[in-house]
Amino acid sequence: MNMQLLTDFFFWCSVINGALLALWVVLMMLAPDLVYKTQYRWFPLGREAFAETMYRFLGLFKILYLMFNLVPWIALKILASGLA
């Protein structure tokens, strides 16, 4: 596996996961009732518990996105440019 292939892999992982994160945030902002009703079928939680859980999962997803997608892609770009 060469550096260009790894760079491309992490770039596309970052794009796809960033789009999922953005979609999740937009849905939670614009249609929270739809998300709550959809999830309530599988996980019957109160409204406040649901909101807190979604907030925590969004934060965790954002941290994992940064650590495992964006940072490796940036590091590979730096290595490829010869700055390291």
PDB file of N, CA, C and O in Angstrom:
ATOM      1  N   MET A   1       0.848  -1.165   0.000  1.00  0.00           N
ATOM      2  CA  MET A   1       0.000   0.000   0.000  1.00  0.00           C
ATOM      3  C   MET A   1       0.898   1.232   0.000  1.00  0.00           C
ATOM      4  O   MET A   1       1.782   1.365   0.845  1.00  0.00           O
ATOM      5  N   ASN A   2       0.667   2.118  -0.939  1.00  0.00           N
ATOM      6  CA  ASN A   2       1.513   3.310  -1.004  1.00  0.00           C
ATOM      7  C   ASN A   2       0.838   4.501  -0.310  1.00  0.00           C
ATOM      8  O   ASN A   2      -0.331   4.438   0.072  1.00  0.00           O
ATOM      9  N   MET A   3       1.600   5.574  -0.160  1.00  0.00           N
ATOM     10  CA  MET A   3       1.120   6.741   0.564  1.00  0.00           C
ATOM     11  C   MET A   3      -0.046   7.427  -0.148  1.00  0.00           C
ATOM     12  O   MET A   3      -0.960   7.933   0.505  1.00  0.00           O
ATOM     13  N   GLN A   4      -0.019   7.447  -1.476  1.00  0.00           N
ATOM     14  CA  GLN A   4      -1.104   8.091  -2.216  1.00  0.00           C
ATOM     15  C   GLN A   4      -2.428   7.355  -2.003  1.00  0.00           C
ATOM     16  O   GLN A   4      -3.475   7.984  -1.847  1.00  0.00           O
ATOM     17  N   LEU A   5      -2.374   6.027  -1.997  1.00  0.00           N
ATOM     18  CA  LEU A   5      -3.587   5.241  -1.772  1.00  0.00           C
ATOM     19  C   LEU A   5      -4.139   5.485  -0.363  1.00  0.00           C
ATOM     20  O   LEU A   5      -5.349   5.633  -0.190  1.00  0.00           O
ATOM     21  N   LEU A   6      -3.269   5.527   0.631  1.00  0.00           N
ATOM     22  CA  LEU A   6      -3.711   5.819   1.999  1.00  0.00           C
ATOM     23  C   LEU A   6      -4.284   7.228   2.122  1.00  0.00           C
ATOM     24  O   LEU A   6      -5.286   7.440   2.806  1.00  0.00           O
ATOM     25  N   THR A   7      -3.651   8.180   1.461  1.00  0.00           N
ATOM     26  CA  THR A   7      -4.146   9.559   1.491  1.00  0.00           C
ATOM     27  C   THR A   7      -5.533   9.640   0.876  1.00  0.00           C
ATOM     28  O   THR A   7      -6.428  10.279   1.429  1.00  0.00           O
ATOM     29  N   ASP A   8      -5.710   8.991  -0.269  1.00  0.00           N
ATOM     30  CA  ASP A   8      -7.024   8.975  -0.909  1.00  0.00           C
ATOM     31  C   ASP A   8      -8.066   8.284  -0.041  1.00  0.00           C
ATOM     32  O   ASP A   8      -9.202   8.746   0.056  1.00  0.00           O
ATOM     33  N   PHE A   9      -7.681   7.174   0.593  1.00  0.00           N
ATOM     34  CA  PHE A   9      -8.592   6.450   1.472  1.00  0.00           C
ATOM     35  C   PHE A   9      -9.084   7.332   2.618  1.00  0.00           C
ATOM     36  O   PHE A   9     -10.285   7.412   2.875  1.00  0.00           O
ATOM     37  N   PHE A  10      -8.153   7.993   3.304  1.00  0.00           N
ATOM     38  CA  PHE A  10      -8.560   8.831   4.429  1.00  0.00           C
ATOM     39  C   PHE A  10      -9.314  10.072   3.970  1.00  0.00           C
ATOM     40  O   PHE A  10     -10.164  10.583   4.699  1.00  0.00           O
ATOM     41  N   PHE A  11      -9.010  10.565   2.762  1.00  0.00           N
ATOM     42  CA  PHE A  11      -9.774  11.687   2.231  1.00  0.00           C
ATOM     43  C   PHE A  11     -11.232  11.289   2.045  1.00  0.00           C
ATOM     44  O   PHE A  11     -12.130  12.008   2.483  1.00  0.00           O
ATOM     45  N   TRP A  12     -11.477  10.155   1.401  1.00  0.00           N
ATOM     46  CA  TRP A  12     -12.855   9.736   1.152  1.00  0.00           C
ATOM     47  C   TRP A  12     -13.561   9.321   2.430  1.00  0.00           C
ATOM     48  O   TRP A  12     -14.768   9.527   2.556  1.00  0.00           O
ATOM     49  N   CYS A  13     -12.841   8.744   3.380  1.00  0.00           N
ATOM     50  CA  CYS A  13     -13.432   8.465   4.691  1.00  0.00           C
ATOM     51  C   CYS A  13     -13.865   9.767   5.355  1.00  0.00           C
ATOM     52  O   CYS A  13     -14.941   9.838   5.948  1.00  0.00           O
ATOM     53  N   SER A  14     -13.033  10.789   5.256  1.00  0.00           N
ATOM     54  CA  SER A  14     -13.361  12.087   5.847  1.00  0.00           C
ATOM     55  C   SER A  14     -14.571  12.714   5.175  1.00  0.00           C
ATOM     56  O   SER A  14     -15.435  13.275   5.849  1.00  0.00           O
ATOM     57  N   VAL A  15     -14.640  12.626   3.868  1.00  0.00           N
ATOM     58  CA  VAL A  15     -15.777  13.202   3.134  1.00  0.00           C
ATOM     59  C   VAL A  15     -17.073  12.490   3.514  1.00  0.00           C
ATOM     60  O   VAL A  15     -18.068  13.141   3.832  1.00  0.00           O
ATOM     61  N   ILE A  16     -17.065  11.167   3.482  1.00  0.00           N
ATOM     62  CA  ILE A  16     -18.287  10.400   3.764  1.00  0.00           C
ATOM     63  C   ILE A  16     -18.729  10.584   5.209  1.00  0.00           C
ATOM     64  O   ILE A  16     -19.903  10.850   5.466  1.00  0.00           O
ATOM     65  N   ASN A  17     -17.806  10.446   6.156  1.00  0.00           N
ATOM     66  CA  ASN A  17     -18.176  10.606   7.559  1.00  0.00           C
ATOM     67  C   ASN A  17     -18.532  12.051   7.900  1.00  0.00           C
ATOM     68  O   ASN A  17     -19.389  12.287   8.750  1.00  0.00           O
ATOM     69  N   GLY A  18     -17.892  13.011   7.255  1.00  0.00           N
ATOM     70  CA  GLY A  18     -18.257  14.416   7.451  1.00  0.00           C
ATOM     71  C   GLY A  18     -19.661  14.699   6.944  1.00  0.00           C
ATOM     72  O   GLY A  18     -20.406  15.459   7.563  1.00  0.00           O
ATOM     73  N   ALA A  19     -20.027  14.089   5.818  1.00  0.00           N
ATOM     74  CA  ALA A  19     -21.380  14.250   5.294  1.00  0.00           C
ATOM     75  C   ALA A  19     -22.409  13.613   6.224  1.00  0.00           C
ATOM     76  O   ALA A  19     -23.484  14.175   6.434  1.00  0.00           O
ATOM     77  N   LEU A  20     -22.088  12.441   6.785  1.00  0.00           N
ATOM     78  CA  LEU A  20     -22.994  11.808   7.748  1.00  0.00           C
ATOM     79  C   LEU A  20     -23.160  12.666   8.998  1.00  0.00           C
ATOM     80  O   LEU A  20     -24.269  12.807   9.513  1.00  0.00           O
ATOM     81  N   LEU A  21     -22.068  13.235   9.483  1.00  0.00           N
ATOM     82  CA  LEU A  21     -22.128  14.114  10.646  1.00  0.00           C
ATOM     83  C   LEU A  21     -22.982  15.343  10.349  1.00  0.00           C
ATOM     84  O   LEU A  21     -23.817  15.730  11.166  1.00  0.00           O
ATOM     85  N   ALA A  22     -22.778  15.954   9.193  1.00  0.00           N
ATOM     86  CA  ALA A  22     -23.557  17.128   8.817  1.00  0.00           C
ATOM     87  C   ALA A  22     -25.041  16.783   8.667  1.00  0.00           C
ATOM     88  O   ALA A  22     -25.903  17.548   9.101  1.00  0.00           O
ATOM     89  N   LEU A  23     -25.337  15.640   8.057  1.00  0.00           N
ATOM     90  CA  LEU A  23     -26.730  15.217   7.899  1.00  0.00           C
ATOM     91  C   LEU A  23     -27.386  15.013   9.259  1.00  0.00           C
ATOM     92  O   LEU A  23     -28.521  15.440   9.475  1.00  0.00           O
ATOM     93  N   TRP A  24     -26.679  14.366  10.169  1.00  0.00           N
ATOM     94  CA  TRP A  24     -27.198  14.117  11.510  1.00  0.00           C
ATOM     95  C   TRP A  24     -27.504  15.439  12.227  1.00  0.00           C
ATOM     96  O   TRP A  24     -28.551  15.582  12.857  1.00  0.00           O
ATOM     97  N   VAL A  25     -26.586  16.393  12.125  1.00  0.00           N
ATOM     98  CA  VAL A  25     -26.789  17.690  12.771  1.00  0.00           C
ATOM     99  C   VAL A  25     -27.980  18.414  12.158  1.00  0.00           C
ATOM    100  O   VAL A  25     -28.806  18.972  12.881  1.00  0.00           O
ATOM    101  N   VAL A  26     -28.072  18.410  10.834  1.00  0.00           N
ATOM    102  CA  VAL A  26     -29.177  19.093  10.162  1.00  0.00           C
ATOM    103  C   VAL A  26     -30.510  18.452  10.535  1.00  0.00           C
ATOM    104  O   VAL A  26     -31.480  19.158  10.809  1.00  0.00           O
ATOM    105  N   LEU A  27     -30.565  17.124  10.546  1.00  0.00           N
ATOM    106  CA  LEU A  27     -31.801  16.453  10.941  1.00  0.00           C
ATOM    107  C   LEU A  27     -32.191  16.783  12.375  1.00  0.00           C
ATOM    108  O   LEU A  27     -33.365  17.006  12.667  1.00  0.00           O
ATOM    109  N   MET A  28     -31.212  16.813  13.265  1.00  0.00           N
ATOM    110  CA  MET A  28     -31.512  17.128  14.663  1.00  0.00           C
ATOM    111  C   MET A  28     -31.933  18.587  14.842  1.00  0.00           C
ATOM    112  O   MET A  28     -32.661  18.910  15.780  1.00  0.00           O
ATOM    113  N   MET A  29     -31.482  19.467  13.952  1.00  0.00           N
ATOM    114  CA  MET A  29     -31.867  20.873  14.048  1.00  0.00           C
ATOM    115  C   MET A  29     -33.215  21.149  13.392  1.00  0.00           C
ATOM    116  O   MET A  29     -34.034  21.887  13.940  1.00  0.00           O
ATOM    117  N   LEU A  30     -33.448  20.561  12.223  1.00  0.00           N
ATOM    118  CA  LEU A  30     -34.640  20.902  11.446  1.00  0.00           C
ATOM    119  C   LEU A  30     -35.830  19.975  11.681  1.00  0.00           C
ATOM    120  O   LEU A  30     -36.978  20.395  11.539  1.00  0.00           O
ATOM    121  N   ALA A  31     -35.567  18.720  12.037  1.00  0.00           N
ATOM    122  CA  ALA A  31     -36.662  17.760  12.203  1.00  0.00           C
ATOM    123  C   ALA A  31     -36.463  16.889  13.442  1.00  0.00           C
ATOM    124  O   ALA A  31     -36.416  15.664  13.336  1.00  0.00           O
ATOM    125  N   PRO A  32     -36.347  17.508  14.610  1.00  0.00           N
ATOM    126  CA  PRO A  32     -36.107  16.691  15.804  1.00  0.00           C
ATOM    127  C   PRO A  32     -37.285  15.773  16.134  1.00  0.00           C
ATOM    128  O   PRO A  32     -37.082  14.678  16.658  1.00  0.00           O
ATOM    129  N   ASP A  33     -38.508  16.202  15.836  1.00  0.00           N
ATOM    130  CA  ASP A  33     -39.664  15.348  16.115  1.00  0.00           C
ATOM    131  C   ASP A  33     -39.661  14.103  15.244  1.00  0.00           C
ATOM    132  O   ASP A  33     -39.996  13.015  15.713  1.00  0.00           O
ATOM    133  N   LEU A  34     -39.289  14.253  13.987  1.00  0.00           N
ATOM    134  CA  LEU A  34     -39.217  13.104  13.082  1.00  0.00           C
ATOM    135  C   LEU A  34     -38.167  12.105  13.563  1.00  0.00           C
ATOM    136  O   LEU A  34     -38.410  10.898  13.562  1.00  0.00           O
ATOM    137  N   VAL A  35     -37.015  12.599  13.968  1.00  0.00           N
ATOM    138  CA  VAL A  35     -35.950  11.723  14.463  1.00  0.00           C
ATOM    139  C   VAL A  35     -36.397  11.030  15.750  1.00  0.00           C
ATOM    140  O   VAL A  35     -36.160   9.837  15.936  1.00  0.00           O
ATOM    141  N   TYR A  36     -37.039  11.783  16.627  1.00  0.00           N
ATOM    142  CA  TYR A  36     -37.497  11.207  17.893  1.00  0.00           C
ATOM    143  C   TYR A  36     -38.538  10.111  17.650  1.00  0.00           C
ATOM    144  O   TYR A  36     -38.449   9.030  18.232  1.00  0.00           O
ATOM    145  N   LYS A  37     -39.519  10.387  16.797  1.00  0.00           N
ATOM    146  CA  LYS A  37     -40.571   9.396  16.524  1.00  0.00           C
ATOM    147  C   LYS A  37     -40.011   8.157  15.855  1.00  0.00           C
ATOM    148  O   LYS A  37     -40.442   7.042  16.149  1.00  0.00           O
ATOM    149  N   THR A  38     -39.055   8.340  14.957  1.00  0.00           N
ATOM    150  CA  THR A  38     -38.444   7.205  14.271  1.00  0.00           C
ATOM    151  C   THR A  38     -37.668   6.337  15.252  1.00  0.00           C
ATOM    152  O   THR A  38     -37.771   5.111  15.211  1.00  0.00           O
ATOM    153  N   GLN A  39     -36.902   6.954  16.124  1.00  0.00           N
ATOM    154  CA  GLN A  39     -36.082   6.201  17.065  1.00  0.00           C
ATOM    155  C   GLN A  39     -36.888   5.638  18.225  1.00  0.00           C
ATOM    156  O   GLN A  39     -36.487   4.644  18.829  1.00  0.00           O
ATOM    157  N   TYR A  40     -38.017   6.256  18.544  1.00  0.00           N
ATOM    158  CA  TYR A  40     -38.823   5.814  19.672  1.00  0.00           C
ATOM    159  C   TYR A  40     -39.367   4.396  19.458  1.00  0.00           C
ATOM    160  O   TYR A  40     -39.625   3.679  20.425  1.00  0.00           O
ATOM    161  N   ARG A  41     -39.538   3.997  18.217  1.00  0.00           N
ATOM    162  CA  ARG A  41     -40.024   2.640  17.931  1.00  0.00           C
ATOM    163  C   ARG A  41     -39.076   1.588  18.491  1.00  0.00           C
ATOM    164  O   ARG A  41     -39.521   0.565  19.011  1.00  0.00           O
ATOM    165  N   TRP A  42     -37.782   1.832  18.390  1.00  0.00           N
ATOM    166  CA  TRP A  42     -36.781   0.861  18.835  1.00  0.00           C
ATOM    167  C   TRP A  42     -36.277   1.129  20.249  1.00  0.00           C
ATOM    168  O   TRP A  42     -35.957   0.197  20.987  1.00  0.00           O
ATOM    169  N   PHE A  43     -36.207   2.395  20.622  1.00  0.00           N
ATOM    170  CA  PHE A  43     -35.650   2.779  21.919  1.00  0.00           C
ATOM    171  C   PHE A  43     -36.614   3.732  22.617  1.00  0.00           C
ATOM    172  O   PHE A  43     -36.502   4.945  22.435  1.00  0.00           O
ATOM    173  N   PRO A  44     -37.541   3.234  23.395  1.00  0.00           N
ATOM    174  CA  PRO A  44     -38.516   4.112  24.056  1.00  0.00           C
ATOM    175  C   PRO A  44     -37.874   4.902  25.204  1.00  0.00           C
ATOM    176  O   PRO A  44     -37.785   4.423  26.335  1.00  0.00           O
ATOM    177  N   LEU A  45     -37.440   6.098  24.890  1.00  0.00           N
ATOM    178  CA  LEU A  45     -36.854   7.009  25.878  1.00  0.00           C
ATOM    179  C   LEU A  45     -37.738   8.239  26.008  1.00  0.00           C
ATOM    180  O   LEU A  45     -38.512   8.563  25.107  1.00  0.00           O
ATOM    181  N   GLY A  46     -37.614   8.914  27.131  1.00  0.00           N
ATOM    182  CA  GLY A  46     -38.276  10.196  27.278  1.00  0.00           C
ATOM    183  C   GLY A  46     -37.615  11.233  26.379  1.00  0.00           C
ATOM    184  O   GLY A  46     -36.504  11.038  25.887  1.00  0.00           O
ATOM    185  N   ARG A  47     -38.312  12.321  26.181  1.00  0.00           N
ATOM    186  CA  ARG A  47     -37.822  13.370  25.268  1.00  0.00           C
ATOM    187  C   ARG A  47     -36.477  13.950  25.734  1.00  0.00           C
ATOM    188  O   ARG A  47     -35.570  14.137  24.924  1.00  0.00           O
ATOM    189  N   GLU A  48     -36.350  14.227  27.015  1.00  0.00           N
ATOM    190  CA  GLU A  48     -35.111  14.813  27.531  1.00  0.00           C
ATOM    191  C   GLU A  48     -33.950  13.821  27.452  1.00  0.00           C
ATOM    192  O   GLU A  48     -32.832  14.185  27.086  1.00  0.00           O
ATOM    193  N   ALA A  49     -34.228  12.576  27.798  1.00  0.00           N
ATOM    194  CA  ALA A  49     -33.181  11.546  27.724  1.00  0.00           C
ATOM    195  C   ALA A  49     -32.740  11.336  26.283  1.00  0.00           C
ATOM    196  O   ALA A  49     -31.555  11.132  26.017  1.00  0.00           O
ATOM    197  N   PHE A  50     -33.683  11.384  25.360  1.00  0.00           N
ATOM    198  CA  PHE A  50     -33.346  11.237  23.942  1.00  0.00           C
ATOM    199  C   PHE A  50     -32.460  12.383  23.468  1.00  0.00           C
ATOM    200  O   PHE A  50     -31.454  12.160  22.795  1.00  0.00           O
ATOM    201  N   ALA A  51     -32.838  13.610  23.822  1.00  0.00           N
ATOM    202  CA  ALA A  51     -32.052  14.776  23.416  1.00  0.00           C
ATOM    203  C   ALA A  51     -30.638  14.713  23.984  1.00  0.00           C
ATOM    204  O   ALA A  51     -29.670  15.012  23.284  1.00  0.00           O
ATOM    205  N   GLU A  52     -30.519  14.324  25.252  1.00  0.00           N
ATOM    206  CA  GLU A  52     -29.200  14.215  25.872  1.00  0.00           C
ATOM    207  C   GLU A  52     -28.366  13.114  25.214  1.00  0.00           C
ATOM    208  O   GLU A  52     -27.169  13.287  24.984  1.00  0.00           O
ATOM    209  N   THR A  53     -29.001  11.991  24.917  1.00  0.00           N
ATOM    210  CA  THR A  53     -28.300  10.886  24.262  1.00  0.00           C
ATOM    211  C   THR A  53     -27.811  11.292  22.875  1.00  0.00           C
ATOM    212  O   THR A  53     -26.674  10.999  22.507  1.00  0.00           O
ATOM    213  N   MET A  54     -28.649  11.954  22.119  1.00  0.00           N
ATOM    214  CA  MET A  54     -28.245  12.400  20.778  1.00  0.00           C
ATOM    215  C   MET A  54     -27.106  13.408  20.852  1.00  0.00           C
ATOM    216  O   MET A  54     -26.186  13.373  20.035  1.00  0.00           O
ATOM    217  N   TYR A  55     -27.168  14.296  21.823  1.00  0.00           N
ATOM    218  CA  TYR A  55     -26.106  15.284  22.005  1.00  0.00           C
ATOM    219  C   TYR A  55     -24.780  14.601  22.326  1.00  0.00           C
ATOM    220  O   TYR A  55     -23.733  14.971  21.794  1.00  0.00           O
ATOM    221  N   ARG A  56     -24.839  13.602  23.202  1.00  0.00           N
ATOM    222  CA  ARG A  56     -23.620  12.870  23.560  1.00  0.00           C
ATOM    223  C   ARG A  56     -23.068  12.085  22.369  1.00  0.00           C
ATOM    224  O   ARG A  56     -21.860  12.081  22.129  1.00  0.00           O
ATOM    225  N   PHE A  57     -23.950  11.424  21.629  1.00  0.00           N
ATOM    226  CA  PHE A  57     -23.496  10.670  20.459  1.00  0.00           C
ATOM    227  C   PHE A  57     -22.922  11.586  19.381  1.00  0.00           C
ATOM    228  O   PHE A  57     -21.941  11.228  18.729  1.00  0.00           O
ATOM    229  N   LEU A  58     -23.510  12.745  19.186  1.00  0.00           N
ATOM    230  CA  LEU A  58     -22.954  13.700  18.217  1.00  0.00           C
ATOM    231  C   LEU A  58     -21.554  14.141  18.632  1.00  0.00           C
ATOM    232  O   LEU A  58     -20.650  14.224  17.800  1.00  0.00           O
ATOM    233  N   GLY A  59     -21.381  14.420  19.909  1.00  0.00           N
ATOM    234  CA  GLY A  59     -20.053  14.803  20.396  1.00  0.00           C
ATOM    235  C   GLY A  59     -19.039  13.688  20.224  1.00  0.00           C
ATOM    236  O   GLY A  59     -17.915  13.931  19.784  1.00  0.00           O
ATOM    237  N   LEU A  60     -19.428  12.464  20.569  1.00  0.00           N
ATOM    238  CA  LEU A  60     -18.529  11.313  20.408  1.00  0.00           C
ATOM    239  C   LEU A  60     -18.187  11.083  18.942  1.00  0.00           C
ATOM    240  O   LEU A  60     -17.029  10.839  18.601  1.00  0.00           O
ATOM    241  N   PHE A  61     -19.191  11.160  18.076  1.00  0.00           N
ATOM    242  CA  PHE A  61     -18.957  10.959  16.648  1.00  0.00           C
ATOM    243  C   PHE A  61     -18.013  12.024  16.097  1.00  0.00           C
ATOM    244  O   PHE A  61     -17.146  11.728  15.275  1.00  0.00           O
ATOM    245  N   LYS A  62     -18.186  13.261  16.552  1.00  0.00           N
ATOM    246  CA  LYS A  62     -17.319  14.349  16.089  1.00  0.00           C
ATOM    247  C   LYS A  62     -15.869  14.118  16.520  1.00  0.00           C
ATOM    248  O   LYS A  62     -14.949  14.319  15.728  1.00  0.00           O
ATOM    249  N   ILE A  63     -15.663  13.702  17.759  1.00  0.00           N
ATOM    250  CA  ILE A  63     -14.311  13.437  18.246  1.00  0.00           C
ATOM    251  C   ILE A  63     -13.680  12.275  17.479  1.00  0.00           C
ATOM    252  O   ILE A  63     -12.522  12.352  17.069  1.00  0.00           O
ATOM    253  N   LEU A  64     -14.446  11.197  17.288  1.00  0.00           N
ATOM    254  CA  LEU A  64     -13.929  10.045  16.542  1.00  0.00           C
ATOM    255  C   LEU A  64     -13.651  10.406  15.089  1.00  0.00           C
ATOM    256  O   LEU A  64     -12.674   9.931  14.508  1.00  0.00           O
ATOM    257  N   TYR A  65     -14.503  11.243  14.494  1.00  0.00           N
ATOM    258  CA  TYR A  65     -14.294  11.709  13.124  1.00  0.00           C
ATOM    259  C   TYR A  65     -12.977  12.471  13.010  1.00  0.00           C
ATOM    260  O   TYR A  65     -12.198  12.249  12.083  1.00  0.00           O
ATOM    261  N   LEU A  66     -12.743  13.353  13.945  1.00  0.00           N
ATOM    262  CA  LEU A  66     -11.499  14.128  13.917  1.00  0.00           C
ATOM    263  C   LEU A  66     -10.277  13.236  14.108  1.00  0.00           C
ATOM    264  O   LEU A  66      -9.286  13.364  13.389  1.00  0.00           O
ATOM    265  N   MET A  67     -10.357  12.328  15.088  1.00  0.00           N
ATOM    266  CA  MET A  67      -9.197  11.500  15.422  1.00  0.00           C
ATOM    267  C   MET A  67      -8.874  10.450  14.363  1.00  0.00           C
ATOM    268  O   MET A  67      -7.704  10.224  14.055  1.00  0.00           O
ATOM    269  N   PHE A  68      -9.887   9.815  13.811  1.00  0.00           N
ATOM    270  CA  PHE A  68      -9.653   8.660  12.945  1.00  0.00           C
ATOM    271  C   PHE A  68      -9.855   8.918  11.455  1.00  0.00           C
ATOM    272  O   PHE A  68      -9.623   8.026  10.640  1.00  0.00           O
ATOM    273  N   ASN A  69     -10.286  10.127  11.087  1.00  0.00           N
ATOM    274  CA  ASN A  69     -10.464  10.447   9.682  1.00  0.00           C
ATOM    275  C   ASN A  69      -9.666  11.674   9.264  1.00  0.00           C
ATOM    276  O   ASN A  69      -8.814  11.609   8.378  1.00  0.00           O
ATOM    277  N   LEU A  70      -9.953  12.776   9.909  1.00  0.00           N
ATOM    278  CA  LEU A  70      -9.365  14.039   9.481  1.00  0.00           C
ATOM    279  C   LEU A  70      -7.876  14.160   9.838  1.00  0.00           C
ATOM    280  O   LEU A  70      -7.072  14.560   8.996  1.00  0.00           O
ATOM    281  N   VAL A  71      -7.514  13.823  11.058  1.00  0.00           N
ATOM    282  CA  VAL A  71      -6.112  13.941  11.485  1.00  0.00           C
ATOM    283  C   VAL A  71      -5.184  13.030  10.678  1.00  0.00           C
ATOM    284  O   VAL A  71      -4.126  13.489  10.249  1.00  0.00           O
ATOM    285  N   PRO A  72      -5.538  11.743  10.449  1.00  0.00           N
ATOM    286  CA  PRO A  72      -4.644  10.922   9.618  1.00  0.00           C
ATOM    287  C   PRO A  72      -4.508  11.459   8.193  1.00  0.00           C
ATOM    288  O   PRO A  72      -3.425  11.396   7.610  1.00  0.00           O
ATOM    289  N   TRP A  73      -5.594  11.986   7.631  1.00  0.00           N
ATOM    290  CA  TRP A  73      -5.519  12.541   6.270  1.00  0.00           C
ATOM    291  C   TRP A  73      -4.589  13.754   6.243  1.00  0.00           C
ATOM    292  O   TRP A  73      -3.768  13.883   5.335  1.00  0.00           O
ATOM    293  N   ILE A  74      -4.709  14.636   7.224  1.00  0.00           N
ATOM    294  CA  ILE A  74      -3.838  15.815   7.283  1.00  0.00           C
ATOM    295  C   ILE A  74      -2.387  15.393   7.480  1.00  0.00           C
ATOM    296  O   ILE A  74      -1.487  15.955   6.854  1.00  0.00           O
ATOM    297  N   ALA A  75      -2.152  14.403   8.349  1.00  0.00           N
ATOM    298  CA  ALA A  75      -0.781  13.924   8.579  1.00  0.00           C
ATOM    299  C   ALA A  75      -0.180  13.344   7.305  1.00  0.00           C
ATOM    300  O   ALA A  75       0.989  13.590   7.006  1.00  0.00           O
ATOM    301  N   LEU A  76      -0.959  12.581   6.556  1.00  0.00           N
ATOM    302  CA  LEU A  76      -0.462  12.018   5.299  1.00  0.00           C
ATOM    303  C   LEU A  76      -0.191  13.107   4.272  1.00  0.00           C
ATOM    304  O   LEU A  76       0.773  13.011   3.513  1.00  0.00           O
ATOM    305  N   LYS A  77      -1.019  14.130   4.235  1.00  0.00           N
ATOM    306  CA  LYS A  77      -0.776  15.252   3.316  1.00  0.00           C
ATOM    307  C   LYS A  77       0.521  15.978   3.677  1.00  0.00           C
ATOM    308  O   LYS A  77       1.275  16.383   2.792  1.00  0.00           O
ATOM    309  N   ILE A  78       0.776  16.141   4.964  1.00  0.00           N
ATOM    310  CA  ILE A  78       2.023  16.788   5.409  1.00  0.00           C
ATOM    311  C   ILE A  78       3.223  15.927   5.030  1.00  0.00           C
ATOM    312  O   ILE A  78       4.221  16.443   4.526  1.00  0.00           O
ATOM    313  N   LEU A  79       3.136  14.627   5.267  1.00  0.00           N
ATOM    314  CA  LEU A  79       4.232  13.725   4.917  1.00  0.00           C
ATOM    315  C   LEU A  79       4.475  13.716   3.405  1.00  0.00           C
ATOM    316  O   LEU A  79       5.623  13.690   2.961  1.00  0.00           O
ATOM    317  N   ALA A  80       3.409  13.738   2.623  1.00  0.00           N
ATOM    318  CA  ALA A  80       3.546  13.693   1.172  1.00  0.00           C
ATOM    319  C   ALA A  80       4.171  14.981   0.623  1.00  0.00           C
ATOM    320  O   ALA A  80       4.836  14.957  -0.412  1.00  0.00           O
ATOM    321  N   SER A  81       3.956  16.100   1.317  1.00  0.00           N
ATOM    322  CA  SER A  81       4.499  17.369   0.821  1.00  0.00           C
ATOM    323  C   SER A  81       5.969  17.533   1.180  1.00  0.00           C
ATOM    324  O   SER A  81       6.628  18.445   0.681  1.00  0.00           O
ATOM    325  N   GLY A  82       6.494  16.660   2.040  1.00  0.00           N
ATOM    326  CA  GLY A  82       7.904  16.703   2.371  1.00  0.00           C
ATOM    327  C   GLY A  82       8.248  17.657   3.496  1.00  0.00           C
ATOM    328  O   GLY A  82       9.419  17.976   3.696  1.00  0.00           O
ATOM    329  N   LEU A  83       7.236  18.124   4.245  1.00  0.00           N
ATOM    330  CA  LEU A  83       7.501  19.041   5.342  1.00  0.00           C
ATOM    331  C   LEU A  83       8.030  18.318   6.574  1.00  0.00           C
ATOM    332  O   LEU A  83       8.668  18.930   7.431  1.00  0.00           O
ATOM    333  N   ALA A  84       7.772  17.045   6.661  1.00  0.00           N
ATOM    334  CA  ALA A  84       8.198  16.310   7.856  1.00  0.00           C
ATOM    335  C   ALA A  84       9.627  15.817   7.712  1.00  0.00           C
ATOM    336  O   ALA A  84      10.154  15.177   8.622  1.00  0.00           O
TER     337      ALA A  84
END
